[in-house]
Amino acid sequence: MDISLQTHQSYIGQPVSALPTPALVVSKPVLEKNVKRLHGDVEALGIDFRPHVKTLKSIEATRIMLAHGRYKKIVASTLSEIRGCLPLVKEDLDAFTSQHGLKIVLMIDHADHIRILEEFNARTKRSNPWPAFIKVDVGTNRAGILNSSSRLDEVIQAANSSAAVSVYGFYCHAGHSYAAKTAEQAVKVLNDEINGVVIAARRLLDPKTELVLSIGATPTAHVVSNIKAKLPENTRLELHAGNFPANDLQQVATGLVSLSDQAVRVVAEVCSVYPERNEALINAGVLALTKEVSSFTGLARLTEEVNWGIVRVSQEHGIFGWVGDEAQSEMAEDRFRVGQKVLLYTQHSCITSAMYYAFYVVDEQDIVRETWIPWKGW
């Protein structure tokens, strides 16, 4: 187990340069600024908001995303995330609803999901139907059903006629919006999301309750103020997003946020410098960073000089190399020295943060003021 679980609080009041490495640093001022910006957009539009708690996976970050109680709904990928939001709960999914009065909305996109819920209710003598989003694929090709598929009608009608399921609404996640490079491209995907759930909702001819149309991914959340859609009667729009408090190089690559909007960084230590190949070795590899990339070359970038990036990784080590578009203007032996602490912007903060057992939360001067312990497992 990571030694930080025993020592993290001892670093409160210390600068990031004093932290053990590798370590994950969260800038609370940047995080709060990012969240406040999105909350302002949501409030101006008068739509609902449901943050996805999968990035920083902590009760402290969740409170901030929920505006300390102003919003009361979340998206969770795992039972661990639900348990993390409700530390006293230790039971399974059915117990969350039957014993604690929570409204758990499932996501379905296959007739077998309905059959499984029917069998579960029959076996356990559960009488209440499960609220469920029907997931629509708007181009990501990860989960959900395309509007062009006849299966969507089959799932809609099977769910609407089942005693085990209550159709709560339609949900999509535009993961492909990460390929956007301009606000205009992100707005196009945002409109595709809205059209996707609206078209699907109109296929449910006999809705039993008001339908929630849930859209969002962090890139489209950044441009959510551009919504101009007219919604069908008996529907309500909500936005979901998860990465927006943290951001990362993938988000910066979309052109929708700046380098300074990244709240998550990794602090690592230089282990060696190699003048002959103009590189430096640090003690942060794939398990401390990520394996994902973007239009930013490398798996991470040096925060103080982004032309230096991690160009190769092994399990526990990374190699700094020059990745700038312009001709190299600095040598590794001039930038790095053995024992030096360095701060890195990462490509995908969701994956990076999942690697750490403690988050060091800093102020504007990079002094640790709090430590957060994220939820682990599934």
Buried (B, 14 or more C-beta within 10 A) or exposed (E): EEEBEEEBEEBEEBEBEBBBBBBBBBBBEBBEBBBEBBBEBBEEBEBBBBBBBBBBBBBBBBEBBBBEEEBEBBBBEBBBBBBBBEEEBEEEBBEBBEEEEBEBBBBBBBBEBBEEBBEBBEEEEBEEBBBBBBBBBBBBEEBBBBBEBEEBBBBBBBBBEBEBBBBBBBBBBBBBBBBBEEBEBBBBBBBBBBBBBBBBBEEBEEBEEEBBBBBBBBBBBBBBBBBEBEBEEEBBBBBBBBBBBBBBBBBBBBBBBEEEBBBBBBBBBBBEBBEEEBBBBBBBBBBBBBEBBBEBBBBBBBBEBBBBBBBBBEEBBBBBBBBBEEEEEEEBEEBBEEEBBBBBBBBBBBBBBBBBBBBBBBEEEBBBEBBBBBBEEE
